[in-house]
Amino acid sequence: MGLFDLETHFAFYGAYHSNPINIVIHTLFVWPIFFTSLMLFHFTPSISQIEIGFGSDGLLLINFGFFFTLIYALFYVALDKKAGTLAALLCFACWVAASFLSAKLGFSLAWKVVLAAQLFCWTGQFLGHGVFERRAPALLDNLTQAFLMAPFFVLLEVLEKAFEYEPYPGFHATVKAKVDADIKEWQNKKQKKST
């Protein structure tokens, strides 16, 4: 799988998210996981800070949270200029909002909010896979790819459903064929194991 091969990434992730209810669950919970991760990363050591003008709560730290956001943003833009730019803007909006919220709450309260949100969102996603998808999550087969692609996958799903967006003509038809083939292969393997 090429690092910037959007079609292959999307097909891999899509094969684990073909059930409509599971897709809705992921649409609701993936970005909050990203956001709350950035809340915790706000408390990592910084190499610099940007004063925004809201007193001590108005600091954006150049730390792990910033670099985490930057890597995601650049990766998404490299995958697709239009949707990737939107995803990059959402990533940086999350970083800014998470930074301000974390600074406002302080570490002792922020980590409790993060823990509660992460437990709720991850539980929802695992239930989505177990109850509706009936397939283990993608992160069990490719942890890095699943974490890196999840926010962008959700955004592309929303753009496709709401605006019929395609990175290029025929993208969704090609991806659907790959997803269907992957699901069929998985079902065949599952059937062989049970016999």
C-alpha positions in Angstrom: 0.0 0.0 0.0 1.5 3.3 -1.1 1.7 6.0 1.7 -0.4 8.5 -0.4 -2.6 6.0 -2.2 -6.0 7.4 -1.1 -8.0 4.7 -3.0 -6.2 1.9 -1.2 -6.4 3.5 2.2 -10.1 4.3 1.8 -10.8 0.8 0.5 -9.0 -0.8 3.5 -10.8 1.3 6.0 -14.1 1.0 4.1 -14.0 -2.8 4.2 -14.2 -2.5 8.0 -17.0 0.0 7.9 -19.7 -1.1 5.5 -22.7 -1.2 7.9 -24.6 2.1 7.8 -25.1 2.1 11.6 -21.5 1.5 12.2 -20.6 4.3 9.8 -22.9 6.7 11.7 -21.3 5.7 15.0 -17.9 6.4 13.6 -19.0 9.6 12.1 -20.1 10.8 15.6 -17.2 9.4 17.6 -14.0 9.6 15.5 -13.5 13.4 15.6 -14.2 13.6 19.3 -11.4 11.0 19.9 -9.0 13.2 17.8 -10.1 16.3 19.7 -9.8 14.9 23.2 -6.4 13.4 22.3 -5.3 16.9 21.4 -6.5 18.0 24.8 -4.1 15.7 26.5 -1.3 16.5 24.2 -1.7 20.2 25.2 0.1 19.3 28.4 3.2 17.9 26.8 6.4 20.0 27.0 6.5 22.8 24.5 9.4 24.3 22.5 7.6 27.6 22.1 4.3 29.3 22.6 2.1 31.7 20.6 0.3 34.4 22.6 -3.2 34.9 21.2 -4.3 37.6 23.6 -6.6 35.9 26.1 -4.3 36.0 29.2 -2.8 32.8 30.4 -5.6 30.9 28.7 -4.6 32.4 25.4 -1.5 30.4 24.7 -1.1 27.9 21.9 1.9 25.7 22.6 4.2 24.4 20.0 4.4 20.9 21.4 3.5 17.3 20.6 -0.2 18.4 20.1 0.9 20.9 17.4 3.2 18.4 15.6 0.5 15.6 15.8 -2.0 18.1 14.2 0.6 19.1 11.6 1.4 15.6 10.5 -2.3 14.7 10.2 -3.0 17.9 8.3 -0.1 17.5 5.8 -1.0 13.8 5.2 -4.6 14.7 4.4 -3.6 17.5 2.0 -1.2 15.1 0.3 -4.0 12.5 -0.1 -6.4 14.9 -1.7 -6.0 18.7 -2.2 -9.7 19.8 -1.7 -11.0 17.4 1.0 -7.5 17.3 2.5 -7.4 21.0 2.9 -10.8 21.0 4.7 -9.6 18.1 6.9 -6.4 20.1 7.7 -8.4 23.1 8.7 -10.6 20.9 10.9 -7.5 19.4 12.5 -6.1 22.9 13.3 -9.5 24.1 14.5 -9.5 21.1 16.9 -6.0 21.9 18.0 -6.8 25.5 18.8 -10.1 24.6 20.6 -8.6 21.7 22.5 -5.7 24.0 23.6 -8.0 26.7 24.9 -10.3 24.2 26.6 -7.4 22.3 28.2 -5.8 25.6 29.4 -9.2 26.6 30.9 -9.8 23.3 32.6 -6.3 22.6 33.8 -4.7 19.2 33.8 -6.5 17.7 36.8 -9.9 18.2 35.2 -8.9 17.9 31.5 -7.6 14.4 31.8 -10.9 13.3 33.5 -12.9 14.9 30.6 -10.6 13.2 28.1 -10.9 9.8 29.9 -14.7 9.9 30.0 -15.0 11.0 26.4 -12.4 8.5 25.1 -14.1 5.6 27.0 -17.5 6.6 25.7 -16.4 7.0 22.1 -14.2 3.9 22.0 -17.0 1.8 23.6 -19.4 3.1 21.0 -17.1 2.2 18.2 -16.4 -1.3 19.5 -20.1 -1.9 19.9 -20.6 -0.7 16.4 -18.1 -3.3 15.1 -19.4 -6.1 17.3 -23.1 -5.6 17.1 -23.6 -4.0 13.6 -20.5 -4.6 11.5 -19.8 -8.0 13.0 -16.1 -7.5 12.1 -13.2 -6.6 14.2 -12.0 -3.0 13.9 -9.4 -2.0 11.3 -7.0 -1.1 14.1 -6.5 -4.8 14.9 -5.1 -5.3 11.4 -3.2 -2.0 10.9 -3.0 0.2 13.9 -1.2 3.1 12.3 -3.3 3.2 9.1 -6.6 3.0 11.1 -5.7 5.8 13.5 -4.3 8.0 10.7 -7.1 7.5 8.2 -10.1 7.4 10.6 -10.8 11.2 10.7 -10.3 11.6 7.0 -12.4 8.6 6.1 -15.3 10.0 8.2 -14.9 13.4 6.5 -14.9 11.8 3.0 -17.9 9.7 3.9 -19.8 12.9 4.9 -18.7 14.8 1.8 -19.7 12.0 -0.4 -23.1 11.5 1.2 -23.9 15.3 1.5 -22.3 16.7 -1.6 -21.5 13.6 -3.8 -17.9 14.6 -3.5 -15.3 12.5 -5.2 -11.5 13.1 -5.2 -11.7 12.2 -8.9 -14.3 10.8 -11.2 -15.0 7.1 -10.5 -13.3 7.1 -7.1 -16.2 5.7 -5.2 -17.1 3.1 -7.7 -13.5 1.8 -7.7 -13.3 1.9 -3.9 -16.6 0.1 -3.6 -15.4 -2.7 -5.9 -12.3 -3.1 -3.7 -14.3 -3.0 -0.5 -16.7 -5.6 -1.8 -13.8 -7.9 -2.9 -12.2 -7.5 0.6 -15.4 -8.2 2.4 -16.0 -11.3 0.3 -12.5 -12.5 0.9 -12.9 -12.0 4.7 -16.2 -13.8 4.7 -14.7 -16.7 2.8 -11.8 -17.0 5.3 -14.3 -16.8 8.2 -16.4 -19.5 6.6 -13.4 -21.8 6.1 -12.4 -21.3 9.8 -15.8 -22.3 11.0 -15.9 -25.5 8.9 
